[in-house]
Amino acid sequence: MVDEKVRKVAEEAFNRLAAELQAGKSEALQNYLATMGRFHRYSWGNILLIASQRPTATRVAGYHTWNDLGRHVKHGEKGIMIFAPILTKQKENHDRTQDPEQPTARKSDPFRLTGFRTAFVFDVRQTEGKPLPEIAKTTGDPREFADKLKTLVAKQGISLEYDRSIAPAQGVSFGGKIQLLPDMQPAEEFSVLAHELAHEMLHHTKDGTRQPKVFEETQAEAVAYVVCRGVGLETNGAAADYISLYNGDKKTLAQSLSVIQETSSRILDQLLPPERPSQFHEKPVEREIPFGSPPTRESPERAAANTPAPPMPDQAISFDR
């Protein structure tokens, strides 16, 4: 039986997260989304070009966009070559070269695509100036709980690796293996590892079925939130903001209530020291978490196709967790 103290910690944290989601997007998230909207979503061809020239790139934009965001390209930096469309005016037959940071014209536009030209963009690390807005991050000192969480991962036969190539993701769960981005702050690393552990526990089933991404990410981040709160870390609205990025809300959270509470309690039961036994409370028994047989899930409406989370970003070079 899970320690009653653990259940109480999980319940209090869950209620707090529900309240944060009910309050809506934080100001930090709104500023973040407004800025990220300025970064163009490039084609797969251009993403491959960017990756081949600068593998560590996370957010790229043209010279003028960086200036508009209050940043400027550092002296001597070499641009990253991409292909920009050349559009021809339909009626007057006058050529014009489209801004490489603007999307290709739609069929209803008075221009038609006639070719491509080379253009150059720059990664955020090649610029300096006004800081870009960020969503909140988990802070604090995970203390001995960081090692305990890693031990718990290892006890379940899950390998843990650090790999810069997963950027911009901070963590990836593969089913039996977790990869983390190196050099994160201790509290952030703890939060990300808890998030990926939740994916391992809940979303890598033997039959291979998956839930819509909004449910999977809400469940994993909610579990991470509860675990972080349970060991004394301050989440600063980070979990609510992350869930909101995937269009999750209080309703989505409520639909996964039982699985989130059960999973977070099972993790915390392995991390937190047991209370002294009393006439009303028996000492909890040490045990391993039975992975591969996750608790019964709620049955949300499957409004979206069940697709596994890809190990690389979507068609964008502006990145989240």
Order of alpha helices (4+ residues) and beta strands (2+ residues): alpha-alpha-alpha-beta-alpha-beta-beta-beta-beta-beta-alpha-beta-beta-beta-alpha-alpha-alpha-alpha-alpha
